[in-house]
Amino acid sequence: MTRKINWSLTPINLGKVDYLPTYEAMQNFTAQRTAETPDQLWLCEHPAVYTQGLAGRAEHIFMPGSIPVVQTNRGGQVTYHGPGQVVAYPLIDLKRAGYFIKEYVYRIEEAVIRTLLHFGVTGHRVAGAPGIYVRLDDPGSHALLPQRPLKKNVIRDEEVVIPEEAVIPEQAVIPGLTRDPVPREHWIAGAETPDPGSSPGQALIRGRNDSSRRQLVTVPPKPDFTGLGKIAALGIKVSRNCTYHGVALNVAMDLEPYSRINPCGYAGLQTVDLSTIGVHVGWAEAADILGKRLASQLEP
């Protein structure tokens, strides 16, 4: 019989705080937490800073100027944090919550989409590029994007799309495949030796304990950002089934620092905020709505 979880997640507003001490506090919280430690959700705003993910390349930061660059252990490439941006750090025990990393990412993105909807903006996902995007010509349009992620049904097989550098778990288990930990690099490396019958860019991985089941791992094509602007960036770290780092929603920022980097590693990717697309809302209101939507979406 499954024990019922008494779960609540009340957002904690930290206000404006420096990035590095906050990063260190997340690490310490995660390292010291136990199976009984309540989950937390931190909301904050950072002074200007560039943060680099584990896979980040130096060439994506070409003119930092006086803005500091902090190397982190999250997934992803370089991004920018600054005044006018709501940053949310969910500190969640995924094992206790009962969902896997892929669903966790989906739930965070859904919280952002519902936050944007509150302000009359339609957020979109793009295949192979974690985060949330808006149409530049019509931010309120509900029309489906041709470059949205597509679900595929494969008979007797399971297909999993691994977002490029979205998540760096210390040990990863592909749900439904095997209970043995599978290093993340094995998920992608297998694409170099595709199984007969698999499509280009796909790899067939068999579980070590279950040779009768197959799983197609798809390396996403290069994302298509035509007509889109990125309004929320996502970067996560999972340690001992517990998450830290999180998501940043652009509200009313000076967007110039984005011109000094390739945001999330993509040259030419346009970054926007709510004010750019005509939505004028204060930081506190945006933080309040995002915090409530995250608390709701992350509920087990």
Secondary structure, DSSP 8 states (H G I E B T S, - for coil): ----------EEEEEE--HHHHHHHHHHHHHH--TT---EEEEEE--SEEEE-TT--GGGB---TTS-EEE-SSSSS-EEE-TTEEEEEEE-BHHHHT--HHHHHHHHHHHHHHHHHHTT---EEETTEEEEEEESS-TT-----TTS------TTEEEEE--TTSEEESS---TTT-SS---HHHHHHGGGS--TT--TTEEEEEETTEEEEEEEEE-------TTEEEEEEEEEEEETTEEEEEEEEESS---GGGGGB-GGG-TT--B--TTTTT----HHHHHHHHHHHHHHHT--
